[in-house]
Amino acid sequence: MSAREPEFLTELLGPTHELDAFDSGEAETDEWLRGHALRTQQQGSARTRILRSPDSQRILGFYAVAPHDTHREDLPGSAAGGLTTVPGYLLAQLAVDRSLQGQGVGAELLLDAMETIVIAAEAAGGRLMVVDALRGEVLAFYERFGFIRIGTTLRLYMKISRIRAALEAAGR
């Protein structure tokens, strides 16, 4: 019995990945991938993980994670846990190529990002994962996963402890 080859792989962005054909439908996001993702990674300010087919270097999706501090006054009381500055991680980017949108790939990328953040938090600490939605439908996407909106902004958060529990419940 042979092991089935995975449909997609996620890995750290590298210089051999093909960026030019990626089209999420969001010009600003696509431009960030092409113009900034590798540089921010080399500078150490963020890590970008990409999604690709095993037989291609073409990027089909990606997300970027960066360390991030949130101030207590920007959060509901229970999220801050008594801290003035709350350490955590920002999901700075998450996008899927148009060819795969609507097929659950964004959800899989988000789960991969959540796993990455839990691993980072276990190694270096961190209380929250924060994400900024671009617009209302993106906000609804994150809310379906249990992210909590901060006031009337498009910023959402989830405690790392809650992410860890959700991933364990999902068998990840």
Protein Blocks (a to p, Z undefined) as FASTA:
>chain_A
ZZdddfbdcddddfkbcfklpcghpaklmmmmmmmmmmmmmnopaccdddddfkbcbdfb
dcddddddddfklpcfklnnopabdcddddfbccddfklgonlmmmmmmmmmmmmmmmmm
mmnopjbdcdddfblklmmmmmmnopacehjbfbdcddfklmmmmmmmnoZZ
